[in-house]
């Protein structure tokens, strides 16, 4: 079934209109034809009743029956085969008078009209199933000087005029509705082209991005399409950030490998024993292996992406705290995990491990005795705080330490890329990192905003 459907949205919508609109037209024709037919039948009854009143106005009672003049004002009653016929009968179902127009009517038809006799006050109007006529029967009580006589006036009207009017009406109706249908389908096609034009513009913008002529989807789109373009722009931005991250990782890897390679190259010109040279090469090889593993672990990390799952923050922070407590056992650090039980991060758990690992290790390295990690819900995400009781960070140094390769304290080991890694990962999620002073611990406080992905 799906293979039979056109792949174009425009074709699908136009095909649906091509099916639905004719069905609506057919239903409308049936309803209008029925309404017009009912109005014509009502008109036939009204005409027949007016003819009855005309005959009553002309009739005179002679003591035995009703007499009518030879010349009637209604021409149809005087012309044979005119389609309008009248009869007067008594309560014994005897024919007393018939119009000149009924001269050619079959006797059986006249006899059948005389058989039924409605009660006084009851007017019968019906269609004769065996003959193409409408019959109106009107009972009359004629009050004479000494008695009351009951008569029945019957009027037969041919349905030929009604059928001709119905045929003419149907022809005009079908022609008009066919023209309306063609006009409606034409307008529908133009509306579809106009309504789906933003999708064509979106496809053209995507081709421009593919050719490298644009970086994002620009311009204004309808509200129904705008969320799609916003998400596509976010996806393109994430992809560009990921490529930038790969370039930074390769640059970091190349820069980090220069020193070990230079040491090995320089040692080749020195007069070292074979054992010393082997030990030096082995040491620098291990260092290069650690650098490669570290950069690869960064390069393969999943960015804030399309299928992020919530990660509980507090258990992860506790695992890192347990490890750092053993690493810095000689300092006797107190690490407080005050993260809320329901705090969650919507992203890759490895990214959160990298974020918290760098910040918490930084706090343990520079803190004296106390490190605290806490959380606070925000309107658009989660705030995480990492504080220590170390020397702190001056306001003028806050931005410097977040730059790649920048370090304030050179007395401790490090490469100055840990905080830059945190900034890189946060940027992929649309988050932010700020540094200020801890009001309670008097050291540095890193405030990390983790937004909720939508």
C-alpha positions in Angstrom: 0.0 0.0 0.0 2.8 2.4 0.8 4.4 1.8 -2.5 1.2 3.0 -4.3 1.3 6.3 -2.4 3.2 9.1 -4.0 6.3 10.2 -2.1 5.6 13.9 -2.6 3.6 15.6 0.1 2.1 17.9 -2.5 1.0 14.9 -4.6 -0.5 13.1 -1.5 -2.5 16.2 -0.4 -3.7 16.9 -4.0 -4.7 13.2 -4.4 -6.6 13.4 -1.1 -8.4 16.5 -2.4 -9.1 14.8 -5.7 -10.9 12.0 -3.9 -12.6 13.9 -1.1 -13.9 16.9 -3.0 -15.9 14.9 -5.6 -17.4 12.8 -2.8 -18.5 16.0 -1.1 -19.9 17.3 -4.4 -21.9 14.1 -5.0 -23.4 14.2 -1.5 -24.3 17.9 -2.1 -25.9 17.1 -5.4 -28.1 14.3 -3.8 -29.1 16.7 -1.0 -29.9 19.6 -3.3 -31.8 17.4 -5.8 -33.9 16.0 -3.0 -34.7 19.4 -1.6 -35.6 20.7 -5.1 -37.8 17.6 -5.7 -39.6 18.2 -2.4 -40.2 21.8 -3.3 -41.6 20.8 -6.8 -44.0 18.3 -5.2 -45.2 20.9 -2.8 -45.7 23.3 -5.7 -47.8 20.6 -7.5 -50.0 20.2 -4.4 -50.4 23.9 -4.1 -51.4 24.2 -7.8 -53.8 21.3 -7.5 -55.4 22.9 -4.4 -55.8 26.3 -6.2 -57.6 24.5 -9.0 -59.9 22.9 -6.5 -60.7 26.3 -5.1 -61.3 27.6 -8.6 -63.8 24.8 -9.3 -65.5 25.4 -5.9 -65.9 29.1 -6.8 -67.5 28.3 -10.2 -69.7 25.4 -9.0 -73.5 25.7 -8.6 -75.8 23.2 -6.8 -79.0 22.3 -8.7 -80.5 20.0 -6.1 -78.9 16.9 -7.5 -75.3 17.7 -8.2 -72.8 20.5 -8.9 -72.8 22.2 -12.3 -69.9 24.0 -13.8 -69.8 26.4 -16.8 -68.7 25.1 -20.2 -65.8 27.6 -20.4 -63.4 27.5 -17.5 -60.8 30.1 -16.7 -58.2 27.4 -16.4 -57.1 26.6 -20.0 -55.6 23.3 -19.0 -59.0 21.9 -17.9 -60.5 22.6 -21.4 -57.7 21.2 -23.5 -57.5 17.4 -24.0 -54.2 15.8 -23.0 -53.0 19.0 -21.2 -51.9 17.1 -18.2 -54.4 18.7 -15.8 -57.7 16.9 -15.2 -60.6 17.4 -12.8 -63.5 15.2 -11.6 -66.5 15.7 -9.3 -68.2 12.7 -7.7 -70.7 12.1 -5.0 -70.6 9.9 -1.8 -71.9 7.0 -3.8 -68.7 7.2 -6.0 -70.7 8.2 -9.1 -69.0 10.5 -11.5 -71.0 13.8 -11.8 -68.7 15.9 -13.9 -65.3 15.8 -15.6 -63.2 18.4 -17.3 -62.9 18.4 -21.1 -59.2 17.7 -20.7 -60.1 14.2 -19.4 -61.8 13.1 -22.6 -58.9 11.0 -23.6 -58.0 9.5 -20.2 -58.5 5.7 -19.8 -61.7 4.8 -18.1 -59.9 2.5 -15.7 -57.9 5.5 -14.5 -61.0 7.6 -13.9 -62.7 4.7 -12.2 -59.7 4.1 -9.8 -59.7 7.8 -8.8 -63.4 7.5 -7.8 -62.9 4.4 -5.5 -61.3 6.3 -2.6 -63.4 8.8 -0.7 -61.7 10.8 2.1 -63.6 11.8 5.2 -64.7 15.4 5.5 -61.9 17.7 6.5 -59.3 15.1 5.2 -57.4 16.1 2.0 -55.5 13.4 0.2 -52.5 14.1 -2.0 -50.5 11.2 -3.4 -48.6 9.9 -6.3 -50.1 7.2 -8.3 -47.6 4.4 -8.6 -49.2 2.8 -11.6 -49.7 6.0 -13.5 -47.4 9.1 -13.8 -49.9 11.4 -12.0 -50.3 13.3 -8.8 -53.8 13.1 -7.3 -55.4 15.6 -4.9 -58.9 14.6 -3.5 -60.8 17.3 -1.6 -64.1 16.4 0.1 -66.9 19.1 0.2 -70.1 19.2 2.2 -72.6 21.3 0.3 -75.3 22.7 2.5 -78.6 23.2 0.7 -81.9 24.6 1.8 -83.2 21.3 3.3 -80.2 18.9 3.3 -76.4 18.5 3.2 -74.7 16.7 0.3 -71.2 15.3 0.2 -69.1 15.7 -2.9 -65.5 15.0 -3.8 -63.4 17.1 -6.2 -60.4 15.2 -7.6 -57.6 16.9 -9.6 -55.0 14.8 -11.5 -51.8 16.5 -12.6 -49.2 14.8 -14.8 -45.7 14.5 -13.4 -44.1 15.3 -16.9 -43.6 19.0 -16.0 -42.0 18.1 -12.7 -39.7 15.6 -14.3 -38.6 18.1 -17.0 -37.9 20.6 -14.2 -35.8 18.1 -12.3 -33.8 17.2 -15.5 -33.1 20.8 -16.2 -32.2 21.5 -12.6 -29.9 18.4 -12.4 -28.2 19.5 -15.6 -27.6 23.0 -14.3 -26.5 21.7 -10.9 -24.0 19.2 -12.2 -22.5 21.7 -14.6 -22.2 24.3 -11.9 -20.7 21.9 -9.4 -18.3 20.5 -11.9 -17.1 24.1 -12.6 -16.8 24.6 -8.8 -14.9 21.3 -8.5 -12.4 22.3 -11.2 -12.0 25.8 -9.6 -11.6 24.2 -6.1 -9.0 21.7 -7.3 -7.1 24.5 -9.1 -7.2 26.7 -6.0 -6.2 23.7 -3.8 -3.2 23.1 -6.1 -2.1 26.7 -5.9 -2.6 26.7 -2.1 -0.5 23.5 -1.8 2.3 25.1 -3.8 2.2 28.2 -1.7 1.9 26.4 1.6 4.7 23.9 0.9 7.1 26.5 -0.5 8.9 26.9 2.9 9.9 23.2 2.6 11.4 23.8 -0.8 13.3 26.8 0.6 14.5 24.6 3.5 15.8 22.0 1.0 17.5 24.8 -1.0 19.2 26.1 2.2 20.3 22.6 3.1 21.9 22.2 -0.4 23.7 25.5 0.2 25.1 24.2 3.5 26.1 21.0 1.8 28.0 23.0 -0.9 29.7 25.1 1.8 27.9 28.3 0.8 26.3 28.8 4.2 26.9 27.6 7.8 23.3 27.5 9.0 19.7 27.7 8.0 18.8 31.4 7.8 15.6 33.3 7.2 12.2 33.1 8.7 10.1 29.9 8.4 6.5 29.2 9.5 5.9 28.4 13.1 5.3 24.7 12.2 8.7 24.5 10.4 10.7 26.7 12.7 11.3 24.1 15.4 12.7 21.8 12.7 15.1 24.5 11.4 16.1 25.3 15.0 16.9 21.7 15.7 18.8 21.4 12.5 20.8 24.5 13.2 21.6 23.1 16.7 22.7 19.8 15.1 24.9 21.6 12.6 26.4 23.7 15.5 27.0 20.6 17.5 28.7 18.9 14.5 30.9 21.9 13.9 31.8 22.0 17.6 32.7 18.3 17.5 34.9 18.9 14.5 36.6 21.7 16.3 37.0 19.4 19.3 38.7 16.8 17.1 41.0 19.5 15.7 41.8 20.7 19.2 42.5 17.1 20.3 44.8 16.5 17.4 46.6 19.8 18.1 46.9 18.8 21.8 48.2 15.4 20.8 50.8 16.8 18.4 51.9 19.4 20.9 52.2 17.0 23.7 54.2 14.5 21.6 56.8 17.1 20.6 58.5 17.0 24.0 59.0 13.2 24.4 60.1 13.0 20.7 62.6 15.9 21.3 63.9 14.1 24.4 64.5 10.9 22.5 66.1 12.7 19.5 68.4 14.7 21.8 69.4 11.6 23.7 70.5 10.0 20.5 73.4 12.5 20.3 74.5 12.0 23.9 77.0 9.5 25.0 74.6 7.3 27.0 75.0 3.6 27.8 72.7 1.2 26.1 70.9 0.5 29.3 70.3 4.2 30.1 69.2 5.0 26.6 66.8 2.0 26.7 65.4 3.2 30.0 64.9 6.7 28.7 63.2 5.5 25.5 60.9 3.3 27.5 60.0 6.1 29.9 59.2 8.5 27.1 57.3 5.8 25.2 55.1 5.2 28.2 54.5 8.9 28.5 53.6 9.1 24.8 51.2 6.1 25.3 49.5 7.9 28.2 49.1 11.1 26.1 47.6 9.1 23.2 45.2 7.2 25.4 44.1 10.4 27.1 43.5 12.3 23.8 41.7 9.3 22.3 39.4 9.1 25.3 38.5 12.7 24.7 38.1 12.3 21.0 35.6 9.4 21.3 33.4 11.0 23.9 29.7 11.4 22.9 28.7 15.0 22.6 25.5 16.4 24.1 23.4 14.6 21.5 20.0 13.5 20.3 19.6 10.5 22.6 20.8 11.7 25.9 19.7 9.7 29.0 19.5 11.1 32.5 22.5 10.3 34.7 22.3 10.4 38.5 24.9 12.9 39.6 25.3 12.1 43.3 26.5 8.4 43.0 29.0 9.5 40.3 30.4 12.3 42.5 30.8 9.8 45.3 32.8 7.4 43.2 35.2 10.1 42.2 35.4 11.3 45.8 36.4 7.8 47.0 39.2 7.6 44.4 40.5 11.1 45.2 40.5 10.4 48.9 43.0 7.5 48.3 45.1 9.6 45.9 45.4 12.5 48.3 45.5 10.4 51.4 48.6 12.2 52.8 46.6 15.5 52.8 43.7 14.0 54.9 41.1 15.8 52.8 37.5 16.0 53.8 35.3 15.7 50.7 31.6 16.5 51.3 29.1 15.2 48.8 26.2 17.5 49.2 24.6 16.9 45.8 20.8 16.4 45.9 19.6 12.9 45.6 17.4 13.7 42.6 20.0 15.7 40.7 20.4 14.4 37.1 22.5 15.2 34.1 21.0 14.7 30.7 24.0 13.6 28.6 26.8 11.1 28.4 28.0 9.7 31.7 31.6 9.8 30.5 31.3 13.5 29.8 30.0 14.0 33.4 32.8 11.9 34.7 35.3 14.0 32.8 33.7 17.2 34.0 33.5 16.3 37.7 36.9 14.5 37.6 38.8 17.5 36.4 37.0 20.0 38.7 37.3 17.7 41.8 40.9 16.8 41.2 41.7 20.5 40.7 40.0 21.2 44.0 41.8 18.4 45.8 45.2 19.5 44.3 44.9 23.1 45.5 42.7 22.7 48.6 44.2 22.4 52.0 41.8 20.1 53.9 38.2 20.6 52.8 36.4 20.1 49.4 32.7 20.3 49.0 30.5 19.5 46.0 26.8 20.7 46.0 24.0 21.2 43.6 21.1 23.6 43.1 18.2 23.2 40.6 17.9 26.0 38.0 15.1 27.0 35.7 16.7 25.5 32.6 19.0 22.9 34.1 21.2 22.0 37.1 23.9 24.0 38.9 26.8 22.2 40.4 29.3 23.8 42.7 32.9 22.5 43.5 34.5 24.5 46.3 37.8 24.2 48.2 39.6 25.9 51.0 42.8 26.6 49.0 44.4 29.9 48.0 41.5 30.8 45.7 41.4 32.5 42.3 41.7 36.3 41.8 39.0 37.9 39.7 41.6 38.9 37.1 42.7 35.3 36.9 39.3 33.7 36.5 39.2 33.9 32.7 42.9 33.1 32.2 42.8 29.7 33.9 39.9 28.6 31.6 42.0 29.1 28.5 43.8 26.3 26.9 47.3 25.8 28.2 47.2 28.6 30.8 48.3 27.9 34.4 48.6 30.3 37.3 50.5 28.1 39.7 53.5 26.5 38.0 54.8 24.9 41.2 52.5 21.9 40.8 52.6 19.5 37.9 50.1 19.8 35.1 49.6 20.9 31.5 46.9 23.5 31.9 44.3 21.7 29.8 42.0 20.3 32.4 39.7 23.3 32.8 39.9 23.9 29.0 38.6 20.3 28.6 35.7 21.2 31.0 34.8 24.3 29.0 34.9 22.3 25.7 32.6 19.6 27.0 30.2 22.2 28.5 30.1 24.2 25.3 28.8 21.1 23.4 25.8 21.0 25.9 25.3 24.7 25.8 26.5 25.0 29.4 28.9 27.4 31.1 31.6 27.4 33.8 32.3 30.3 36.1 34.9 30.8 38.8 34.7 33.0 41.9 35.5 32.7 45.6 33.7 30.4 48.1 31.9 32.4 50.8 32.3 29.7 53.4 35.5 27.7 52.5 37.3 30.9 51.4 38.9 29.2 48.5 38.0 28.8 44.8 34.5 28.0 43.8 33.7 26.5 40.3 30.1 27.0 39.3 29.0 24.7 36.5 25.7 25.1 34.6 24.3 21.9 33.0 21.3 22.8 30.9 18.4 20.5 30.3 18.4 19.2 26.7 15.2 19.7 24.7 
